[in-house]
Amino acid sequence: MGRILENKNKEEPNFEEALAEIDSIVSKLEGGQLTLDESLVMFQRGMELMRFCGEKLDAAEKKLKIIIEGAEGEFKVEDGNEV
């Protein structure tokens, strides 16, 4: 996940921004106008973003399981915030 920050020199994207960037990368790769080196860089970036999105989805799934398992009248998440 740290490589995402290195590549863009900006704050970590949110899930939706990462998905939009993946979509853009796929379009560029499918367009066939990139050099081999550009394609490799784009592919690497896409893989980093896919890993990032996978981690976000895993975290969301864990949070949902905690909410569902803790459902005894009030919904609570692990950190104690009510939902």
Buried (B, 14 or more C-beta within 10 A) or exposed (E): EEBBEEEEEEEEBEBEEBBEBBEEBEEBBEEEEBEEEEBEBBBEBBEBBBBBBEEBEEEEEEBEEBBEEBEEEEEBEEEEEEE
